[in-house]
Amino acid sequence: MSDNIYSVLAGELDIKVSQVEATVKLIDEGNTIPFIARYRKEVTGSLNDEVLRKLDERLTYLRNLEARKEQILASIEEQGKLTAELKKKIEEQTTLVSLEDLYLPYRPKRRTRAIIAKEKGLQPLSEAILSDGFTSDMANAFIDIEKEVLTKEDALNGASDIIAESISDNADFRDYIRKYTYNNADITSSAKDSEKQSVYEMYYDFSEPVKKIAGHRILAINRGEKEKVLTVKIELDETPILSYLERKLIKNVSSDSQTILKSAIADSYKRLIAPAIERDIRNELTTTAEDGAILVFGKNLHQLLMQPPIAGHVVLGWDPAFRTGCKLSVVDATGKVLDTNVVYPTAPQNKVEQTKKVVLDLIDKYNITLISLGNGTASRESEKIIVDIIKEVKHKVSYIIVNEAGASVYSASKLATEEFPNFDVGQRSATSMARRLQDPLAELVKIDPKSIGVGQYQHDMNQKKLSESLSGVVEDCVNKVGVDLNTASASLLEYISGISKAIAKNIVKYREENGRFTDRKQLLKVDKLGPKAFLQCAGFLRISDGDNPLDHTSVHPETYEAVDKLLKMYHLTLDNETNKTIIGLKLMIKDYKKTAEELGIGEITLRDIVDELEKPARDPREDMPKPILKTDVLEITDLKPGMILKGTVRNVIDFGAFIDIGVHQDGLVHISQITDRYIKHPLDALSVGDIVDVQVMNVDPVKKRIQLTMKIKD
């Protein structure tokens, strides 16, 4: 691979070339990003998963760029037009756009006006017009009845077409015009029918400089254009561009060619260059907007997946509805479904008392301590009934309203059918409501990340790119937490480093046929799970109460021998009951570098091992904000300006964040109301799942809009 790629990546990511070389080697060997991030820190210099994913993505782009350069060089050489200077220019290009600009004059074309003119023998006339010595009488020599050049004007028009195309094909001109347009043009949108009401009304007469427009606005006007509500254009005063081209091409302002050249320049710009540049710029704006939206979506998804589990509760999942009734599912502390039911407290049945009796009986029978209520249709009505029920329960019961996003997708999926073959979609959805509280990560991995609803305009962007990015986020989260090898579902296992869908199913099958795993080495007996896959996955799979206590930690089996030596050095032992014997190990080691050398491992690996031994199988989600448990209902009509409330961040977008304050309608904190300090994006200050204090600014019950601020005033 070109050494230049290593240098480019190092510069872009602000890391050493040696780190890039080492990481690329690991990637090319088939190692996954989570494995490299966790177990190859010595090799990469402790690059984290975020940097590694950026490196992997850019590596793919740059390799594709190199491959395209080779194709273009071969094509031009085949035409016999490759010069040393052109080859050097092509090899120096750093983007596909600039590369294609250079290739434009050599790209095989359909029969353009310029090609037809060349076929008529008008190329020499076009070259004469571009030179100092042209006179208008020269055109007479190119009149040819057989070639359909009937007049002097026909000859000049054909020559002008050749000149217009040559101007358009000039890479330097294109580069200048593209940059000038980006820096000076406005992007505008107007309504196709200004009388028609729509969600795009703010864009009915909209204009903003191209270089300043925010990504979410680009995605919004793109959607409006796609739905045939808006007309979108790039508008620019073309005078400076035409003047630039005239300065470059007209050598003698008093020559006979001046008028012809001015006309050819204007034609080239309006007919060939401007439409192409507009497409390029809009594509660039869209790509940048999509990348930004995907980044926000990914960060939101990461926070959502890393929400702390609510352990130790028997949970009642409540999927609200009107006509078809509210589906209930009782799930024990391990996620096992104990009971299901359907109640009809809402219109049209309104069987409130009967519902109360059923739910109270379930709470008493299974000692339910938490109710997980979906936020969909009839949620508001269900919440009031739940609050009344809680008041009648002798022991403490709380409830949480959970986001139903993706529940319907999961409930009707093949996976849900396999998991609960005897349940209908309502029972599956209610079960999902309950399990989302007990272990958000384990439950949400069953749903297409795009359906979880923590992004913006996710349906308007490159779906392949979005899916790949979000899958990477899920993969990072699952591997960061680790999974229990004896209880994890196939849908959770398939996100573990090195494990495919087929291997995940084979692990579950092996478990069903042979009983629980007692040793990580047993993974090698699983069909299609060879040594390479074992190396990648073993450290992320946990076995509690197994034969080797280290199997319950993130310590990788490849370092077990080193750990045994380490423990013997300090006369320590491990057991499955308690790891108290190794607390304080960090303080016992006086010289990490020397100790690591004696153990035959790297110093970074040693420090990771010590951290893990002192806090075995520690769940990183413990540091995340805990959900707010509720016992009473709050109406939107209860809100008054000035009220201070505690809320949960549900979604972060480019212009602010939506906060759940318990009234079923999330309130918006605009970016300007998040903090007194300057922030470029709400993610600089907030994350999904954060518990924040907010103050009510304005309430519109009719439009169901709540404006909040985090700049709380007494």
GIKAJO-V633402 format. One record per residue. N is the residue number from 0. RES is the residue in three letters. BURIAL is + if it has 24 or more other C-alpha atoms within 12 Angstrom, else -. Layout:
BEGIN
{{N | RES | BURIAL} {N | RES | BURIAL}}
END
This chain:
BEGIN
{{0 | MET | -} {1 | SER | -} {2 | ASP | -} {3 | ASN | -} {4 | ILE | +} {5 | TYR | +} {6 | SER | -} {7 | VAL | +} {8 | LEU | +} {9 | ALA | +} {10 | GLY | -} {11 | GLU | -} {12 | LEU | +} {13 | ASP | -} {14 | ILE | +} {15 | LYS | -} {16 | VAL | +} {17 | SER | -} {18 | GLN | +} {19 | VAL | +} {20 | GLU | +} {21 | ALA | +} {22 | THR | +} {23 | VAL | +} {24 | LYS | -} {25 | LEU | +} {26 | ILE | +} {27 | ASP | -} {28 | GLU | -} {29 | GLY | -} {30 | ASN | +} {31 | THR | +} {32 | ILE | +} {33 | PRO | +} {34 | PHE | +} {35 | ILE | +} {36 | ALA | +} {37 | ARG | +} {38 | TYR | +} {39 | ARG | +} {40 | LYS | +} {41 | GLU | +} {42 | VAL | +} {43 | THR | +} {44 | GLY | +} {45 | SER | +} {46 | LEU | +} {47 | ASN | +} {48 | ASP | +} {49 | GLU | +} {50 | VAL | +} {51 | LEU | +} {52 | ARG | +} {53 | LYS | +} {54 | LEU | +} {55 | ASP | +} {56 | GLU | -} {57 | ARG | +} {58 | LEU | +} {59 | THR | -} {60 | TYR | -} {61 | LEU | +} {62 | ARG | +} {63 | ASN | -} {64 | LEU | +} {65 | GLU | +} {66 | ALA | -} {67 | ARG | +} {68 | LYS | +} {69 | GLU | -} {70 | GLN | -} {71 | ILE | +} {72 | LEU | +} {73 | ALA | -} {74 | SER | -} {75 | ILE | +} {76 | GLU | -} {77 | GLU | -} {78 | GLN | -} {79 | GLY | -} {80 | LYS | -} {81 | LEU | -} {82 | THR | -} {83 | ALA | -} {84 | GLU | -} {85 | LEU | -} {86 | LYS | -} {87 | LYS | -} {88 | LYS | -} {89 | ILE | +} {90 | GLU | +} {91 | GLU | -} {92 | GLN | +} {93 | THR | +} {94 | THR | +} {95 | LEU | +} {96 | VAL | +} {97 | SER | +} {98 | LEU | +} {99 | GLU | +} {100 | ASP | +} {101 | LEU | +} {102 | TYR | +} {103 | LEU | +} {104 | PRO | +} {105 | TYR | +} {106 | ARG | -} {107 | PRO | -} {108 | LYS | -} {109 | ARG | -} {110 | ARG | -} {111 | THR | -} {112 | ARG | +} {113 | ALA | +} {114 | ILE | +} {115 | ILE | +} {116 | ALA | +} {117 | LYS | +} {118 | GLU | -} {119 | LYS | +} {120 | GLY | +} {121 | LEU | +} {122 | GLN | +} {123 | PRO | +} {124 | LEU | +} {125 | SER | +} {126 | GLU | +} {127 | ALA | +} {128 | ILE | +} {129 | LEU | +} {130 | SER | -} {131 | ASP | -} {132 | GLY | -} {133 | PHE | +} {134 | THR | -} {135 | SER | -} {136 | ASP | -} {137 | MET | +} {138 | ALA | +} {139 | ASN | -} {140 | ALA | -} {141 | PHE | +} {142 | ILE | +} {143 | ASP | -} {144 | ILE | -} {145 | GLU | -} {146 | LYS | -} {147 | GLU | -} {148 | VAL | +} {149 | LEU | -} {150 | THR | -} {151 | LYS | -} {152 | GLU | -} {153 | ASP | +} {154 | ALA | +} {155 | LEU | +} {156 | ASN | +} {157 | GLY | +} {158 | ALA | +} {159 | SER | +} {160 | ASP | +} {161 | ILE | +} {162 | ILE | +} {163 | ALA | +} {164 | GLU | +} {165 | SER | +} {166 | ILE | +} {167 | SER | +} {168 | ASP | +} {169 | ASN | +} {170 | ALA | +} {171 | ASP | -} {172 | PHE | +} {173 | ARG | +} {174 | ASP | +} {175 | TYR | +} {176 | ILE | +} {177 | ARG | +} {178 | LYS | -} {179 | TYR | +} {180 | THR | +} {181 | TYR | +} {182 | ASN | -} {183 | ASN | -} {184 | ALA | +} {185 | ASP | +} {186 | ILE | +} {187 | THR | +} {188 | SER | +} {189 | SER | +} {190 | ALA | +} {191 | LYS | -} {192 | ASP | -} {193 | SER | -} {194 | GLU | -} {195 | LYS | -} {196 | GLN | -} {197 | SER | -} {198 | VAL | -} {199 | TYR | +} {200 | GLU | -} {201 | MET | -} {202 | TYR | +} {203 | TYR | +} {204 | ASP | -} {205 | PHE | +} {206 | SER | +} {207 | GLU | +} {208 | PRO | -} {209 | VAL | +} {210 | LYS | +} {211 | LYS | -} {212 | ILE | +} {213 | ALA | +} {214 | GLY | +} {215 | HIS | +} {216 | ARG | +} {217 | ILE | +} {218 | LEU | +} {219 | ALA | +} {220 | ILE | +} {221 | ASN | +} {222 | ARG | +} {223 | GLY | +} {224 | GLU | +} {225 | LYS | -} {226 | GLU | -} {227 | LYS | -} {228 | VAL | +} {229 | LEU | +} {230 | THR | +} {231 | VAL | +} {232 | LYS | +} {233 | ILE | +} {234 | GLU | +} {235 | LEU | +} {236 | ASP | -} {237 | GLU | -} {238 | THR | -} {239 | PRO | -} {240 | ILE | +} {241 | LEU | +} {242 | SER | -} {243 | TYR | -} {244 | LEU | +} {245 | GLU | +} {246 | ARG | -} {247 | LYS | -} {248 | LEU | +} {249 | ILE | +} {250 | LYS | -} {251 | ASN | -} {252 | VAL | -} {253 | SER | -} {254 | SER | -} {255 | ASP | +} {256 | SER | +} {257 | GLN | +} {258 | THR | +} {259 | ILE | +} {260 | LEU | +} {261 | LYS | +} {262 | SER | +} {263 | ALA | +} {264 | ILE | +} {265 | ALA | +} {266 | ASP | +} {267 | SER | +} {268 | TYR | +} {269 | LYS | +} {270 | ARG | -} {271 | LEU | +} {272 | ILE | +} {273 | ALA | +} {274 | PRO | -} {275 | ALA | +} {276 | ILE | +} {277 | GLU | +} {278 | ARG | -} {279 | ASP | +} {280 | ILE | +} {281 | ARG | +} {282 | ASN | -} {283 | GLU | +} {284 | LEU | +} {285 | THR | +} {286 | THR | +} {287 | THR | +} {288 | ALA | +} {289 | GLU | +} {290 | ASP | +} {291 | GLY | +} {292 | ALA | +} {293 | ILE | +} {294 | LEU | +} {295 | VAL | +} {296 | PHE | +} {297 | GLY | +} {298 | LYS | +} {299 | ASN | +} {300 | LEU | +} {301 | HIS | +} {302 | GLN | +} {303 | LEU | +} {304 | LEU | +} {305 | MET | +} {306 | GLN | +} {307 | PRO | +} {308 | PRO | +} {309 | ILE | +} {310 | ALA | -} {311 | GLY | -} {312 | HIS | +} {313 | VAL | +} {314 | VAL | +} {315 | LEU | +} {316 | GLY | +} {317 | TRP | +} {318 | ASP | +} {319 | PRO | +} {320 | ALA | +} {321 | PHE | +} {322 | ARG | -} {323 | THR | -} {324 | GLY | +} {325 | CYS | +} {326 | LYS | +} {327 | LEU | +} {328 | SER | +} {329 | VAL | +} {330 | VAL | +} {331 | ASP | +} {332 | ALA | +} {333 | THR | -} {334 | GLY | +} {335 | LYS | -} {336 | VAL | +} {337 | LEU | +} {338 | ASP | +} {339 | THR | +} {340 | ASN | +} {341 | VAL | +} {342 | VAL | +} {343 | TYR | +} {344 | PRO | +} {345 | THR | +} {346 | ALA | -} {347 | PRO | -} {348 | GLN | -} {349 | ASN | -} {350 | LYS | -} {351 | VAL | +} {352 | GLU | -} {353 | GLN | -} {354 | THR | +} {355 | LYS | +} {356 | LYS | +} {357 | VAL | +} {358 | VAL | +} {359 | LEU | +} {360 | ASP | -} {361 | LEU | +} {362 | ILE | +} {363 | ASP | -} {364 | LYS | -} {365 | TYR | +} {366 | ASN | +} {367 | ILE | +} {368 | THR | +} {369 | LEU | +} {370 | ILE | +} {371 | SER | +} {372 | LEU | +} {373 | GLY | +} {374 | ASN | +} {375 | GLY | +} {376 | THR | +} {377 | ALA | +} {378 | SER | +} {379 | ARG | +} {380 | GLU | +} {381 | SER | +} {382 | GLU | +} {383 | LYS | +} {384 | ILE | +} {385 | ILE | +} {386 | VAL | +} {387 | ASP | +} {388 | ILE | +} {389 | ILE | +} {390 | LYS | -} {391 | GLU | -} {392 | VAL | +} {393 | LYS | -} {394 | HIS | -} {395 | LYS | -} {396 | VAL | +} {397 | SER | +} {398 | TYR | +} {399 | ILE | +} {400 | ILE | +} {401 | VAL | +} {402 | ASN | +} {403 | GLU | +} {404 | ALA | +} {405 | GLY | +} {406 | ALA | +} {407 | SER | +} {408 | VAL | +} {409 | TYR | +} {410 | SER | +} {411 | ALA | +} {412 | SER | -} {413 | LYS | -} {414 | LEU | +} {415 | ALA | +} {416 | THR | -} {417 | GLU | -} {418 | GLU | +} {419 | PHE | +} {420 | PRO | -} {421 | ASN | -} {422 | PHE | +} {423 | ASP | +} {424 | VAL | +} {425 | GLY | +} {426 | GLN | +} {427 | ARG | +} {428 | SER | +} {429 | ALA | +} {430 | THR | +} {431 | SER | +} {432 | MET | +} {433 | ALA | +} {434 | ARG | +} {435 | ARG | +} {436 | LEU | +} {437 | GLN | +} {438 | ASP | +} {439 | PRO | +} {440 | LEU | +} {441 | ALA | +} {442 | GLU | +} {443 | LEU | +} {444 | VAL | +} {445 | LYS | +} {446 | ILE | +} {447 | ASP | +} {448 | PRO | +} {449 | LYS | +} {450 | SER | +} {451 | ILE | +} {452 | GLY | +} {453 | VAL | +} {454 | GLY | +} {455 | GLN | +} {456 | TYR | +} {457 | GLN | +} {458 | HIS | -} {459 | ASP | +} {460 | MET | +} {461 | ASN | -} {462 | GLN | -} {463 | LYS | -} {464 | LYS | -} {465 | LEU | +} {466 | SER | +} {467 | GLU | -} {468 | SER | +} {469 | LEU | +} {470 | SER | +} {471 | GLY | +} {472 | VAL | +} {473 | VAL | +} {474 | GLU | +} {475 | ASP | +} {476 | CYS | +} {477 | VAL | +} {478 | ASN | +} {479 | LYS | +} {480 | VAL | +} {481 | GLY | +} {482 | VAL | +} {483 | ASP | +} {484 | LEU | +} {485 | ASN | +} {486 | THR | +} {487 | ALA | +} {488 | SER | +} {489 | ALA | +} {490 | SER | +} {491 | LEU | +} {492 | LEU | +} {493 | GLU | +} {494 | TYR | +} {495 | ILE | +} {496 | SER | +} {497 | GLY | +} {498 | ILE | +} {499 | SER | +} {500 | LYS | -} {501 | ALA | -} {502 | ILE | +} {503 | ALA | +} {504 | LYS | +} {505 | ASN | +} {506 | ILE | +} {507 | VAL | +} {508 | LYS | -} {509 | TYR | +} {510 | ARG | +} {511 | GLU | -} {512 | GLU | -} {513 | ASN | -} {514 | GLY | -} {515 | ARG | +} {516 | PHE | +} {517 | THR | +} {518 | ASP | +} {519 | ARG | +} {520 | LYS | +} {521 | GLN | +} {522 | LEU | +} {523 | LEU | -} {524 | LYS | -} {525 | VAL | +} {526 | ASP | -} {527 | LYS | -} {528 | LEU | +} {529 | GLY | -} {530 | PRO | -} {531 | LYS | -} {532 | ALA | +} {533 | PHE | +} {534 | LEU | +} {535 | GLN | +} {536 | CYS | +} {537 | ALA | +} {538 | GLY | +} {539 | PHE | +} {540 | LEU | +} {541 | ARG | +} {542 | ILE | +} {543 | SER | +} {544 | ASP | -} {545 | GLY | +} {546 | ASP | -} {547 | ASN | +} {548 | PRO | +} {549 | LEU | +} {550 | ASP | +} {551 | HIS | +} {552 | THR | +} {553 | SER | +} {554 | VAL | +} {555 | HIS | +} {556 | PRO | +} {557 | GLU | +} {558 | THR | +} {559 | TYR | +} {560 | GLU | -} {561 | ALA | +} {562 | VAL | +} {563 | ASP | +} {564 | LYS | -} {565 | LEU | +} {566 | LEU | +} {567 | LYS | -} {568 | MET | -} {569 | TYR | -} {570 | HIS | -} {571 | LEU | -} {572 | THR | +} {573 | LEU | +} {574 | ASP | -} {575 | ASN | -} {576 | GLU | -} {577 | THR | -} {578 | ASN | -} {579 | LYS | -} {580 | THR | -} {581 | ILE | +} {582 | ILE | -} {583 | GLY | -} {584 | LEU | +} {585 | LYS | +} {586 | LEU | -} {587 | MET | -} {588 | ILE | -} {589 | LYS | -} {590 | ASP | -} {591 | TYR | +} {592 | LYS | -} {593 | LYS | -} {594 | THR | +} {595 | ALA | +} {596 | GLU | -} {597 | GLU | -} {598 | LEU | +} {599 | GLY | -} {600 | ILE | +} {601 | GLY | +} {602 | GLU | +} {603 | ILE | +} {604 | THR | +} {605 | LEU | +} {606 | ARG | +} {607 | ASP | +} {608 | ILE | +} {609 | VAL | +} {610 | ASP | -} {611 | GLU | +} {612 | LEU | +} {613 | GLU | +} {614 | LYS | +} {615 | PRO | +} {616 | ALA | +} {617 | ARG | -} {618 | ASP | +} {619 | PRO | +} {620 | ARG | +} {621 | GLU | -} {622 | ASP | -} {623 | MET | -} {624 | PRO | +} {625 | LYS | +} {626 | PRO | +} {627 | ILE | +} {628 | LEU | +} {629 | LYS | +} {630 | THR | +} {631 | ASP | -} {632 | VAL | +} {633 | LEU | -} {634 | GLU | -} {635 | ILE | +} {636 | THR | -} {637 | ASP | -} {638 | LEU | +} {639 | LYS | -} {640 | PRO | -} {641 | GLY | -} {642 | MET | +} {643 | ILE | -} {644 | LEU | +} {645 | LYS | +} {646 | GLY | +} {647 | THR | +} {648 | VAL | +} {649 | ARG | +} {650 | ASN | +} {651 | VAL | +} {652 | ILE | +} {653 | ASP | +} {654 | PHE | +} {655 | GLY | +} {656 | ALA | +} {657 | PHE | +} {658 | ILE | +} {659 | ASP | +} {660 | ILE | +} {661 | GLY | +} {662 | VAL | +} {663 | HIS | +} {664 | GLN | +} {665 | ASP | +} {666 | GLY | +} {667 | LEU | +} {668 | VAL | +} {669 | HIS | +} {670 | ILE | +} {671 | SER | +} {672 | GLN | +} {673 | ILE | +} {674 | THR | +} {675 | ASP | -} {676 | ARG | -} {677 | TYR | -} {678 | ILE | -} {679 | LYS | -} {680 | HIS | +} {681 | PRO | +} {682 | LEU | +} {683 | ASP | -} {684 | ALA | +} {685 | LEU | +} {686 | SER | +} {687 | VAL | +} {688 | GLY | +} {689 | ASP | +} {690 | ILE | +} {691 | VAL | +} {692 | ASP | +} {693 | VAL | +} {694 | GLN | +} {695 | VAL | +} {696 | MET | +} {697 | ASN | -} {698 | VAL | +} {699 | ASP | -} {700 | PRO | -} {701 | VAL | -} {702 | LYS | -} {703 | LYS | -} {704 | ARG | +} {705 | ILE | +} {706 | GLN | +} {707 | LEU | +} {708 | THR | +} {709 | MET | +} {710 | LYS | -} {711 | ILE | -} {712 | LYS | -} {713 | ASP | -}}
END
